[in-house]
Amino acid sequence: MGTLAYTIISSLDGYMNDIDGDIVWAAPTPEVFTFLNEREAWVHTQLYGRRAYEVMVPWETDAALIESGENEREFAEWWQRTDKIVYSTTLDEVVTGNTRLERTFHPDAVRRLKEESPGDLSVFGPTLAAHAFDAGLVDEVRLYLRPRTLGGGTPALPRTRLRLKLLEERRFQDGTVYLGYAVRP
């Protein structure tokens, strides 16, 4: 059975992007990127909403991004080989390999997917994650806190009540802090 993790890079004041939707500030340093690659290596299937998927597509389609460094190449290879499910009512098609489009998030289908998965699963984006949290499907929260505030934007964590148990923490030289939590029932 696979673990479903919600992985997010957040500003210290709790946003995943700024008020204009920009995420450039969240680009990890090489040290953080290496750690992120190690944590995500066990993920077999990724769950995306439309906006999160569209942000991630360049990891398959932008050669300059993929070739910009060792960490980027490693991340792109991982991203391309994992299975991806995009939940969207507005997207006409998906443009990446190993990707399928679903119109509706069905908790029972995701529960079966977890039970049958040969590896872990990740959910990306707070809107889709809210559905997974509400259905009791998320097992872990993997939070990367960046040392800056944005003053507004999209909240990194869905508005839901969670009881969490700290599993792991790590500090990085750039001031980023990783916090890994188990979600308690």
N, CA, C and O of each residue as an XYZ file, in Angstrom:
740
protein
N       0.851     -1.189      0.000
C       0.000      0.000      0.000
C       0.886      1.237      0.000
O       1.858      1.315      0.751
N       0.547      2.193     -0.837
C       1.309      3.429     -0.929
C       0.842      4.472      0.060
O      -0.313      4.479      0.486
N       1.756      5.351      0.415
C       1.462      6.500      1.255
C       1.125      7.673      0.344
O       1.795      7.880     -0.668
N       0.097      8.443      0.690
C      -0.232      9.652     -0.053
C       0.298     10.844      0.725
O      -0.104     11.085      1.863
N       1.216     11.595      0.093
C       1.836     12.755      0.733
C       1.445     14.033      0.005
O       1.358     14.066     -1.223
N       1.214     15.071      0.774
C       1.014     16.402      0.225
C       2.337     17.137      0.385
O       2.770     17.406      1.505
N       2.981     17.463     -0.735
C       4.266     18.146     -0.732
C       4.066     19.566     -1.227
O       3.437     19.786     -2.263
N       4.609     20.547     -0.477
C       4.418     21.942     -0.849
C       5.605     22.783     -0.385
O       6.163     22.566      0.691
N       5.972     23.745     -1.220
C       6.940     24.769     -0.837
C       6.122     26.001     -0.471
O       5.276     26.449     -1.244
N       6.383     26.542      0.715
C       5.572     27.633      1.243
C       6.450     28.782      1.719
O       7.575     28.578      2.173
N       5.914     29.991      1.607
C       6.541     31.137      2.258
C       6.300     31.007      3.758
O       5.437     30.243      4.191
N       7.055     31.745      4.536
C       6.900     31.681      5.984
C       5.508     32.116      6.428
O       5.006     31.647      7.449
N       4.882     33.013      5.663
C       3.528     33.437      6.012
C       2.445     32.570      5.361
O       1.270     32.935      5.364
N       2.844     31.419      4.801
C       1.873     30.402      4.421
C       1.323     30.431      3.016
O       0.215     29.946      2.792
N       2.059     30.986      2.049
C       1.568     31.038      0.675
C       2.443     30.221     -0.262
O       3.659     30.145     -0.087
N       1.805     29.606     -1.265
C       2.558     28.819     -2.251
C       2.937     29.647     -3.476
O       3.811     29.254     -4.249
N       2.287     30.782     -3.649
C       2.651     31.737     -4.698
C       2.321     33.127     -4.183
O       1.632     33.283     -3.175
N       2.822     34.134     -4.885
C       2.525     35.493     -4.434
C       1.191     35.959     -5.010
O       0.503     35.199     -5.692
N       0.840     37.178     -4.739
C      -0.468     37.700     -5.128
C      -0.671     37.717     -6.644
O      -1.808     37.715     -7.117
N       0.440     37.735     -7.415
C       0.364     37.695     -8.882
C       0.470     36.273     -9.429
O       0.474     36.078    -10.645
N       0.556     35.272     -8.536
C       0.679     33.888     -8.964
C       2.110     33.442     -9.213
O       2.332     32.319     -9.666
N       3.085     34.296     -8.929
C       4.492     33.997     -9.193
C       5.043     32.987     -8.187
O       4.764     33.072     -6.991
N       5.827     32.034     -8.686
C       6.473     31.048     -7.808
C       7.996     31.060     -7.940
O       8.670     30.190     -7.389
N       8.539     32.029     -8.659
C       9.987     32.086     -8.863
C      10.723     32.127     -7.525
O      11.793     31.531     -7.398
N      10.179     32.807     -6.538
C      10.785     32.915     -5.209
C      10.973     31.544     -4.547
O      11.809     31.401     -3.654
N      10.214     30.550     -4.971
C      10.230     29.231     -4.332
C      11.282     28.296     -4.907
O      11.429     27.173     -4.425
N      12.017     28.731     -5.928
C      13.022     27.860     -6.548
C      14.023     27.396     -5.487
O      14.639     28.220     -4.811
N      14.184     26.088     -5.342
C      15.073     25.590     -4.297
C      16.552     25.758     -4.651
O      16.940     25.717     -5.818
N      17.350     25.944     -3.626
C      18.802     25.951     -3.805
C      19.248     24.526     -4.115
O      18.474     23.590     -3.916
N      20.478     24.335     -4.599
C      20.948     22.965     -4.878
C      20.836     22.031     -3.669
O      20.472     20.866     -3.828
N      21.142     22.518     -2.475
C      21.051     21.683     -1.276
C      19.613     21.219     -1.031
O      19.370     20.043     -0.762
N      18.670     22.149     -1.127
C      17.257     21.815     -0.917
C      16.754     20.921     -2.047
O      16.003     19.977     -1.806
N      17.168     21.218     -3.276
C      16.733     20.441     -4.436
C      17.189     18.982     -4.320
O      16.429     18.067     -4.636
N      18.419     18.768     -3.872
C      18.929     17.400     -3.685
C      18.063     16.652     -2.677
O      17.682     15.504     -2.908
N      17.756     17.299     -1.568
C      16.922     16.693     -0.533
C      15.527     16.393     -1.066
O      14.992     15.310     -0.831
N      14.937     17.344     -1.781
C      13.602     17.160     -2.355
C      13.608     15.968     -3.315
O      12.696     15.142     -3.287
N      14.626     15.881     -4.155
C      14.721     14.746     -5.084
C      14.783     13.422     -4.332
O      14.161     12.443     -4.744
N      15.534     13.389     -3.230
C      15.631     12.158     -2.430
C      14.284     11.793     -1.821
O      13.912     10.620     -1.805
N      13.543     12.788     -1.316
C      12.240     12.526     -0.694
C      11.207     12.052     -1.716
O      10.397     11.177     -1.413
N      11.229     12.612     -2.898
C      10.211     12.294     -3.892
C      10.540     11.058     -4.723
O       9.687     10.582     -5.473
N      11.741     10.535     -4.608
C      12.173      9.404     -5.435
C      11.259      8.183     -5.301
O      11.174      7.372     -6.223
N      10.580      8.049     -4.166
C       9.732      6.873     -3.929
C       8.321      7.043     -4.460
O       7.513      6.117     -4.402
N       8.026      8.227     -4.976
C       6.678      8.492     -5.479
C       6.509      7.840     -6.848
O       7.317      8.036     -7.756
N       5.453      7.070     -6.968
C       5.124      6.357     -8.205
C       4.033      7.077     -8.996
O       4.040      7.065    -10.227
N       3.090      7.706     -8.278
C       1.950      8.354     -8.919
C       1.747      9.732     -8.311
O       1.802      9.905     -7.093
N       1.511     10.715     -9.186
C       1.270     12.084     -8.755
C      -0.144     12.499     -9.130
O      -0.627     12.183    -10.217
N      -0.797     13.203     -8.230
C      -2.145     13.708     -8.461
C      -2.078     15.229     -8.562
O      -1.522     15.892     -7.686
N      -2.645     15.776     -9.632
C      -2.586     17.204     -9.889
C      -3.956     17.774    -10.190
O      -4.813     17.100    -10.762
N      -4.155     19.027     -9.796
C      -5.221     19.842    -10.343
C      -4.669     20.489    -11.608
O      -3.478     20.381    -11.898
N      -5.526     21.152    -12.348
C      -5.104     21.743    -13.625
C      -3.969     22.737    -13.472
O      -2.963     22.640    -14.176
N      -4.114     23.689    -12.563
C      -3.087     24.734    -12.435
C      -1.743     24.153    -12.022
O      -0.713     24.540    -12.574
N      -1.730     23.244    -11.073
C      -0.470     22.638    -10.635
C       0.159     21.852    -11.787
O       1.373     21.900    -11.985
N      -0.663     21.136    -12.537
C      -0.155     20.381    -13.689
C       0.474     21.321    -14.714
O       1.567     21.057    -15.213
N      -0.208     22.403    -15.022
C       0.324     23.335    -16.016
C       1.661     23.937    -15.583
O       2.516     24.212    -16.426
N       1.848     24.144    -14.280
C       3.129     24.634    -13.775
C       4.222     23.581    -13.956
O       5.384     23.926    -14.167
N       3.859     22.305    -13.876
C       4.842     21.227    -13.920
C       5.168     20.736    -15.334
O       6.207     20.102    -15.522
N       4.340     20.998    -16.311
C       4.550     20.525    -17.681
C       5.951     20.829    -18.221
O       6.510     19.979    -18.914
N       6.546     21.990    -17.944
C       7.889     22.256    -18.482
C       8.954     21.237    -18.066
O       9.995     21.146    -18.717
N       8.720     20.483    -17.015
C       9.687     19.458    -16.625
C       9.761     18.336    -17.664
O      10.636     17.473    -17.591
N       8.853     18.353    -18.616
C       8.913     17.407    -19.723
C       9.130     18.110    -21.059
O       9.671     17.512    -21.990
N       8.720     19.355    -21.162
C       8.702     20.009    -22.470
C       9.773     21.081    -22.674
O      10.009     21.486    -23.812
N      10.420     21.547    -21.624
C      11.392     22.642    -21.734
C      12.814     22.103    -21.581
O      13.288     21.895    -20.464
N      13.489     21.877    -22.705
C      14.841     21.303    -22.689
C      15.817     22.178    -21.920
O      16.689     21.653    -21.228
N      15.698     23.489    -22.018
C      16.617     24.389    -21.305
C      16.480     24.217    -19.791
O      17.481     24.234    -19.075
N      15.263     24.055    -19.304
C      15.032     23.844    -17.880
C      15.634     22.513    -17.444
O      16.328     22.435    -16.430
N      15.363     21.484    -18.211
C      15.832     20.139    -17.876
C      17.355     20.061    -17.866
O      17.932     19.340    -17.052
N      18.001     20.789    -18.751
C      19.457     20.738    -18.873
C      20.158     21.799    -18.046
O      21.367     21.978    -18.197
N      19.449     22.513    -17.175
C      20.054     23.627    -16.444
C      20.890     23.200    -15.249
O      21.573     24.037    -14.659
N      20.862     21.925    -14.872
C      21.682     21.453    -13.754
C      21.410     19.989    -13.455
O      20.443     19.410    -13.951
N      22.267     19.402    -12.643
C      22.133     17.990    -12.279
C      20.826     17.721    -11.537
O      20.122     16.760    -11.845
N      20.501     18.570    -10.557
C      19.246     18.387     -9.808
C      18.039     18.510    -10.715
O      17.081     17.747    -10.593
N      18.084     19.474    -11.627
C      16.977     19.674    -12.551
C      16.809     18.460    -13.464
O      15.687     18.015    -13.704
N      17.917     17.925    -13.971
C      17.854     16.750    -14.823
C      17.274     15.556    -14.055
O      16.416     14.837    -14.568
N      17.748     15.355    -12.830
C      17.259     14.250    -12.004
C      15.761     14.396    -11.715
O      15.006     13.427    -11.800
N      15.341     15.621    -11.373
C      13.926     15.864    -11.109
C      13.090     15.613    -12.356
O      12.037     14.979    -12.282
N      13.555     16.107    -13.504
C      12.818     15.926    -14.756
C      12.672     14.447    -15.106
O      11.602     14.012    -15.531
N      13.749     13.672    -14.929
C      13.675     12.231    -15.210
C      12.658     11.558    -14.306
O      11.870     10.729    -14.761
N      12.673     11.914    -13.021
C      11.699     11.353    -12.081
C      10.284     11.750    -12.507
O       9.388     10.908    -12.572
N      10.091     13.047    -12.798
C       8.763     13.538    -13.138
C       8.226     12.834    -14.381
O       7.049     12.477    -14.435
N       9.071     12.639    -15.363
C       8.634     12.025    -16.616
C       8.289     10.543    -16.455
O       7.408     10.039    -17.152
N       8.965      9.842    -15.551
C       8.697      8.400    -15.420
C       7.529      8.077    -14.490
O       7.002      6.965    -14.529
N       7.118      9.034    -13.654
C       6.008      8.743    -12.753
C       4.675      8.805    -13.500
O       4.542      9.475    -14.524
N       3.699      8.088    -12.958
C       2.343      8.188    -13.472
C       1.733      9.473    -12.917
O       1.981      9.845    -11.771
N       0.933     10.144    -13.745
C       0.309     11.392    -13.338
C      -1.182     11.336    -13.664
O      -1.588     10.896    -14.739
N      -1.979     11.794    -12.708
C      -3.418     11.923    -12.920
C      -3.757     13.393    -12.715
O      -3.457     13.971    -11.670
N      -4.381     13.988    -13.715
C      -4.771     15.393    -13.655
C      -6.290     15.447    -13.526
O      -7.015     14.879    -14.342
N      -6.758     16.136    -12.492
C      -8.189     16.304    -12.262
C      -8.588     17.693    -12.738
O      -8.164     18.701    -12.173
N      -9.408     17.736    -13.786
C      -9.811     19.031    -14.327
C     -11.090     18.891    -15.139
O     -11.272     17.930    -15.888
N     -11.961     19.860    -14.975
C     -13.166     19.917    -15.804
C     -12.965     20.869    -16.976
O     -13.803     20.923    -17.876
N     -11.861     21.625    -16.977
C     -11.651     22.627    -18.017
C     -10.531     22.277    -18.993
O     -10.482     22.837    -20.088
N      -9.651     21.385    -18.632
C      -8.537     21.012    -19.507
C      -9.049     20.078    -20.599
O      -9.759     19.115    -20.311
N      -8.689     20.363    -21.863
C      -9.140     19.534    -22.981
C      -8.327     18.254    -23.129
O      -8.868     17.199    -23.460
N      -7.009     18.357    -22.877
C      -6.139     17.198    -23.015
C      -4.881     17.400    -22.190
O      -4.562     18.517    -21.783
N      -4.173     16.313    -21.948
C      -2.879     16.376    -21.287
C      -1.801     16.214    -22.355
O      -2.004     15.527    -23.356
N      -0.660     16.849    -22.134
C       0.370     16.892    -23.163
C       1.661     16.191    -22.741
O       2.686     16.322    -23.412
N       1.617     15.458    -21.647
C       2.808     14.774    -21.158
C       2.570     13.266    -21.110
O       1.434     12.796    -21.049
N       3.668     12.532    -21.139
C       3.583     11.076    -21.085
C       3.165     10.590    -19.707
O       3.244     11.330    -18.726
N       2.726      9.353    -19.642
C       2.315      8.711    -18.383
C       1.268      9.539    -17.636
O       1.247      9.555    -16.406
N       0.410     10.218    -18.373
C      -0.551     11.139    -17.763
C      -1.949     10.833    -18.269
O      -2.167     10.618    -19.461
N      -2.892     10.819    -17.333
C      -4.286     10.668    -17.750
C      -5.124     11.771    -17.112
O      -4.798     12.293    -16.046
N      -6.193     12.100    -17.788
C      -7.086     13.165    -17.375
C      -8.342     12.565    -16.766
O      -8.974     11.691    -17.358
N      -8.698     13.039    -15.585
C      -9.941     12.645    -14.922
C     -10.754     13.908    -14.693
O     -10.207     14.943    -14.312
N     -12.043     13.827    -14.920
C     -12.905     15.005    -14.754
C     -13.271     15.268    -13.298
O     -13.495     16.416    -12.914
N     -13.334     14.224    -12.492
C     -13.799     14.350    -11.112
C     -12.883     13.579    -10.176
O     -12.411     12.490    -10.505
N     -12.638     14.152     -9.010
C     -11.875     13.482     -7.961
C     -12.811     12.538     -7.222
O     -13.767     12.979     -6.585
N     -12.540     11.251     -7.306
C     -13.347     10.240     -6.622
C     -12.515      9.638     -5.486
O     -11.567      8.902     -5.758
N     -12.840      9.928     -4.228
C     -12.054      9.416     -3.109
C     -11.887      7.897     -3.113
O     -10.806      7.399     -2.797
N     -12.932      7.157     -3.464
C     -12.815      5.693     -3.467
C     -11.817      5.206     -4.512
O     -11.098      4.234     -4.281
N     -11.771      5.872     -5.651
C     -10.802      5.504     -6.689
C      -9.372      5.777     -6.216
O      -8.467      4.986     -6.478
N      -9.175      6.894     -5.524
C      -7.837      7.211     -5.000
C      -7.474      6.246     -3.880
O      -6.317      5.842     -3.762
N      -8.437      5.877     -3.067
C      -8.195      4.895     -2.005
C      -7.742      3.564     -2.610
O      -6.805      2.940     -2.113
N      -8.409      3.133     -3.684
C      -8.003      1.890     -4.372
C      -6.609      2.040     -4.975
O      -5.795      1.119     -4.919
N      -6.348      3.198     -5.545
C      -5.041      3.472     -6.128
C      -3.950      3.351     -5.069
O      -2.899      2.767     -5.330
N      -4.188      3.897     -3.875
C      -3.228      3.772     -2.774
C      -3.006      2.306     -2.409
O      -1.874      1.872     -2.199
N      -4.098      1.553     -2.336
C      -4.010      0.144     -1.944
C      -3.236     -0.693     -2.956
O      -2.548     -1.644     -2.585
N      -3.349     -0.341     -4.229
C      -2.739     -1.133     -5.297
C      -1.395     -0.592     -5.774
O      -0.742     -1.222     -6.606
N      -0.979      0.546     -5.271
C       0.217      1.211     -5.785
C       1.507      0.483     -5.385
O       1.653      0.057     -4.239
N       2.440      0.342     -6.336
C       3.739     -0.247     -6.006
C       4.672      0.747     -5.307
O       5.770      0.377     -4.891
N       4.241      2.006     -5.177
C       5.042      3.036     -4.516
C       4.137      4.069     -3.891
O       2.920      3.898     -3.819
N       4.751      5.139     -3.443
C       3.995      6.208     -2.805
C       3.300      7.087     -3.837
O       3.559      6.995     -5.037
N       2.415      7.938     -3.341
C       1.675      8.881     -4.178
C       1.855     10.276     -3.604
O       2.063     10.442     -2.402
N       1.773     11.280     -4.474
C       1.833     12.678     -4.047
C       0.624     13.413     -4.600
O       0.145     13.119     -5.695
N       0.148     14.360     -3.837
C      -0.876     15.269     -4.320
C      -0.259     16.657     -4.301
O       0.340     17.065     -3.306
N      -0.408     17.390     -5.416
C       0.173     18.712     -5.552
C      -0.921     19.744     -5.761
O      -1.862     19.532     -6.527
N      -0.783     20.843     -5.080
C      -1.726     21.942     -5.198
C      -2.759     21.900     -4.089
O      -3.360     20.855     -3.840
N      -2.973     23.024     -3.419
C      -3.860     23.041     -2.261
C      -5.330     22.801     -2.569
O      -6.053     22.297     -1.709
N      -5.794     23.142     -3.756
C      -7.208     22.937     -4.073
C      -7.523     21.451     -4.157
O      -8.475     20.979     -3.536
N      -6.724     20.714     -4.923
C      -6.926     19.270     -5.010
C      -6.623     18.604     -3.669
O      -7.329     17.687     -3.250
N      -5.575     19.069     -3.006
C      -5.217     18.483     -1.705
C      -6.364     18.607     -0.709
O      -6.560     17.719      0.120
N      -7.122     19.695     -0.779
C      -8.253     19.868      0.131
C      -9.240     18.715      0.000
O      -9.762     18.226      1.002
N      -9.499     18.278     -1.237
C     -10.401     17.132     -1.447
C      -9.815     15.861     -0.827
O     -10.531     15.081     -0.199
N      -8.513     15.662     -1.010
C      -7.863     14.471     -0.461
C      -7.840     14.512      1.068
O      -8.070     13.493      1.720
N      -7.563     15.693      1.644
C      -7.595     15.821      3.107
C      -8.999     15.562      3.628
O      -9.175     14.823      4.596
N     -10.003     16.165      2.995
C     -11.388     16.009      3.447
C     -11.840     14.551      3.407
O     -12.665     14.132      4.219
N     -11.300     13.780      2.462
C     -11.659     12.364      2.346
C     -10.807     11.477      3.253
O     -10.991     10.260      3.272
N      -9.884     12.068      3.998
C      -9.035     11.293      4.909
C      -7.996     10.453      4.191
O      -7.575      9.416      4.703
N      -7.579     10.886      3.015
C      -6.653     10.093      2.200
C      -5.179     10.461      2.384
O      -4.304      9.661      2.054
N      -4.894     11.643      2.898
C      -3.508     12.108      3.002
C      -2.869     11.532      4.262
O      -3.396     11.663      5.367
N      -1.718     10.890      4.061
C      -0.989     10.263      5.167
C       0.128     11.146      5.718
O       0.457     11.076      6.902
N       0.713     11.983      4.847
C       1.842     12.815      5.262
C       1.737     14.205      4.638
O       1.171     14.383      3.560
N       2.299     15.181      5.348
C       2.479     16.531      4.833
C       3.981     16.772      4.804
O       4.665     16.616      5.815
N       4.490     17.155      3.632
C       5.909     17.459      3.458
C       6.011     18.934      3.105
O       5.760     19.338      1.970
N       6.379     19.717      4.086
C       6.339     21.167      3.982
C       7.752     21.744      3.943
O       8.567     21.494      4.832
N       8.021     22.512      2.908
C       9.291     23.230      2.784
C       8.990     24.710      3.026
O       8.349     25.356      2.198
N       9.445     25.242      4.148
C       9.207     26.646      4.488
C      10.393     27.482      4.040
O      11.521     27.275      4.487
N      10.123     28.432      3.150
C      11.170     29.330      2.629
C      11.248     30.577      3.514
O      10.223     31.041      4.012
N      12.436     31.117      3.713
C      12.614     32.240      4.623
C      12.248     33.586      3.993
O      13.099     34.456      3.807
N      10.985     33.730      3.676
C      10.486     35.013      3.176
C       8.980     35.054      3.355
O       8.328     34.018      3.489
N       8.443     36.245      3.356
C       6.993     36.419      3.421
C       6.529     37.057      2.121
O       7.271     37.793      1.471
N       5.296     36.760      1.759
C       4.747     37.261      0.499
C       3.602     38.247      0.705
O       3.309     39.047     -0.184
N       2.960     38.198      1.854
C       1.879     39.129      2.133
C       0.561     38.816      1.460
O      -0.405     39.565      1.607
N       0.506     37.712      0.719
C      -0.731     37.322      0.046
C      -0.431     36.339     -1.058
O       0.726     36.147     -1.433
N      -1.464     35.719     -1.578
C      -1.322     34.715     -2.621
C      -2.250     33.556     -2.333
O      -3.261     33.715     -1.648
N      -1.911     32.400     -2.851
C      -2.693     31.188     -2.612
C      -2.176     30.500     -1.354
O      -0.988     30.186     -1.274
N      -3.040     30.257     -0.371
C      -2.573     29.563      0.831
C      -1.995     28.189      0.477
O      -2.564     27.450     -0.326
N      -0.864     27.866      1.088
C      -0.182     26.602      0.816
C      -0.923     25.416      1.417
O      -0.904     24.320      0.857
N      -1.563     25.629      2.533
C      -2.299     24.547      3.190
C      -3.793     24.785      3.027
O      -4.274     25.902      3.216
N      -4.519     23.739      2.677
C      -5.975     23.880      2.554
C      -6.596     24.236      3.903
O      -6.044     23.925      4.958
N      -7.728     24.881      3.849
C      -8.440     25.225      5.082
C      -9.141     23.971      5.596
O     -10.286     23.674      5.255
N      -8.408     23.262      6.420
C      -8.930     22.035      7.012
C      -8.263     21.859      8.362
O      -7.176     22.388      8.595
N      -8.897     21.130      9.239
C      -8.321     20.875     10.560
C      -7.544     19.571     10.486
O      -8.056     18.547     10.036
N      -6.289     19.631     10.939
C      -5.431     18.450     10.916
C      -4.744     18.280     12.262
O      -4.367     19.253     12.915
N      -4.592     17.043     12.655
C      -3.726     16.705     13.785
C      -2.494     16.057     13.168
O      -2.598     15.078     12.428
N      -1.343     16.606     13.476
C      -0.114     16.155     12.843
C       0.902     15.686     13.875
O       0.931     16.164     15.009
N       1.725     14.748     13.457
C       2.833     14.276     14.290
C       4.119     14.507     13.514
O       4.268     14.019     12.393
N       5.053     15.254     14.108
C       6.317     15.546     13.451
C       7.128     14.264     13.291
O       7.412     13.565     14.264
N       7.498     13.969     12.033
C       8.306     12.790     11.727
C       9.765     13.157     11.491
O      10.679     12.415     11.854
N       9.961     14.322     10.873
C      11.304     14.691     10.461
C      11.381     16.198     10.278
O      10.413     16.842      9.875
N      12.550     16.745     10.580
C      12.798     18.151     10.317
C      14.238     18.297      9.850
O      15.120     17.523     10.222
N      14.445     19.312      9.027
C      15.801     19.576      8.549
C      15.922     21.053      8.212
O      15.026     21.653      7.618
N      17.040     21.612      8.602
C      17.355     23.014      8.280
C      18.395     23.046      7.183
O      19.295     22.207      7.132
N      18.260     24.023      6.309
C      19.202     24.184      5.202
C      19.933     25.510      5.343
O      19.460     26.428      6.013
N      21.087     25.595      4.707
C      21.922     26.784      4.840
C      21.246     28.056      4.338
O      21.558     29.147      4.814
N      20.331     27.931      3.390
C      19.650     29.125      2.869
C      18.508     29.589      3.773
O      17.845     30.582      3.470
N      18.274     28.880      4.880
C      17.201     29.239      5.806
C      15.917     28.462      5.605
O      14.994     28.574      6.412
N      15.841     27.674      4.538
C      14.672     26.810      4.324
C      14.622     25.764      5.427
O      15.654     25.261      5.872
N      13.418     25.446      5.858
C      13.212     24.393      6.849
C      12.239     23.374      6.257
O      11.173     23.733      5.757
N      12.625     22.095      6.321
C      11.737     21.015      5.898
C      11.071     20.435      7.133
O      11.737     20.158      8.131
N       9.757     20.250      7.069
C       8.996     19.627      8.140
C       8.163     18.498      7.541
O       7.309     18.733      6.686
N       8.413     17.288      7.987
C       7.650     16.135      7.539
C       6.734     15.674      8.653
O       7.191     15.390      9.761
N       5.445     15.600      8.366
C       4.448     15.244      9.371
C       3.628     14.037      8.927
O       3.353     13.858      7.741
N       3.246     13.219      9.896
C       2.221     12.203      9.668
C       0.875     12.836     10.007
O       0.766     13.589     10.975
N      -0.134     12.537      9.222
C      -1.487     13.029      9.517
C      -2.125     12.007     10.435
O      -2.225     10.824     10.107
N      -2.554     12.484     11.589
C      -3.207     11.603     12.573
C      -4.697     11.546     12.282
O      -5.302     12.549     11.904
N      -5.291     10.361     12.461
C      -6.748     10.275     12.224
C      -7.518     11.050     13.283
O      -8.748     11.090     13.247
